[in-house]
Amino acid sequence: MRVRGANGPRLNVVFRLAAAGAAVAAVIHVLGLTMPAFAAANYPGYPAWRHGVFIAIDLSAAWLFLRRPAWFVWAYLVLTLQVFYSHGGSAWTSWQRDGRVRWLDLAALVAIPLGLALLIADRDRRS
């Protein structure tokens, strides 16, 4: 997959935005861990330990988006599959039950695959 017109400096800006998005995801998990009302509205039934795990994952992803080691695309693929399972399942359940999808699920289901596409494009550009 080639990104047309995506030279190194321009692509670096896009990866800085991806890193910022991952940092925002970490902040959202911090809110889920520290604000019960936010957690109840956006993460019903979600255990506190899982927020801690995803704070670490999201902060690691932010750092790795800036460095982009060759193996990161594979680790991020695993994260993408996990997001499809968890946020996708939550979105499907919400849609079936309430006829709507929570903004958090939609944001994750759009942003995470875009990050994977960027990593794949970058890997192809470097090889």
N, C-alpha and C positions, 0 to 999 in steps of 0.2 A: 504494500500500500504506500503510495507516494503522496506527500502533501505538496501540492503545486505551489511554487513560490515561497515555500517555507525554508528560508535560509537559517543558518545557525542562530544569529542574534534574535531574529523574529521568533523563532521557536523557543528560545530561552525565555522570552517574555511570556509566552503562553504557558510554559512550565512553571514560571513564578506564580501565575494566576492559579494553576492547578494546586500548587503548594499552599497558596492562601486559602483555597477552597477546602483542602484537607485540614488546615488549621481551624477554619470555621467549624468543620465537622467535629473536631476535638472540643471546641467551645460548646457546641450543642450537647455533646455528651457530658461535659462538666455541668451544664444547666440541668440535664436529666438526673445527674447524681446529687445535685445540691438544692434543686427547687422541686419539691413534691408536686405542686400543681402542674408545672411544665412536664414533669415525668408522667403524671397520670393522663394528661391530654395527648402526649405524643409517643409515649412508651408504655402503654398499659401492660402490666404483667412482666416487665423487663427487670431482671435482678440488678442490684447495684454493682455487683462485681463485673457484670458485662459492660457497664459504662466505663469502668476502669480499664478493662481490656481494650475497648475501642478508643479511649483517650490515647493510650500508648500506640495503638495501630495508626490512628490518624496523625499523631505527631511524627511518627516514624515515616509515614507516607509523605508528609509535607517535606521532611528533610530529604527523603529519597527522590522526590520529584525534582529537586534542585541538583542532585548528583547523578541520577539515572544510571546506576550500575546495570550491566547487561542482564543480571538475574532478576532485577526488579519487575520486569514485565511479567514474569511467571508468578511471582508472589502477588502481584496486583491482579492477575487473572484469578487466583484463588479468592482474593477479597471480592472481586466482581461477582463470582459465583455465589459467595456467601450473601452478598447484598441482594442478588436476584432471589435467593431463597428466602431471606428474612424480610426485606422491604417489599419484595414482590408478593410474598405470601400475605403480608399485612395489607398491602394495597388491594389485592384480590378479595380478601376477607371484608375489608371496609366497603369495597364497591358492591359486593354481594349483599351485605347487611344494610348499609346506609345509602348506597347509590352515590358515594363520593370516595375520593382518595385523599388521605392526609398529605399536606404539603411536604412534609418531611420524607415520606415514602417516594413521592414523585420526584423531589429534588435528588434523592439518592439514586433512583432508577435512571435518571437522565445523566447526572454528573459523573457517576462512577464508570459507566461504559465509555463516556467521552474521554476520561482519563486513560482508560485502557487503549482506546484508539490512538491517542497521542503517543503513548509509550510504544505501541507497535509501529507507528509511522516513524518515530525517532529511531527505533532499532533498525528499521529498513533503511533509513537515510544514512545511518552510520556504517552499515555493512556494505 
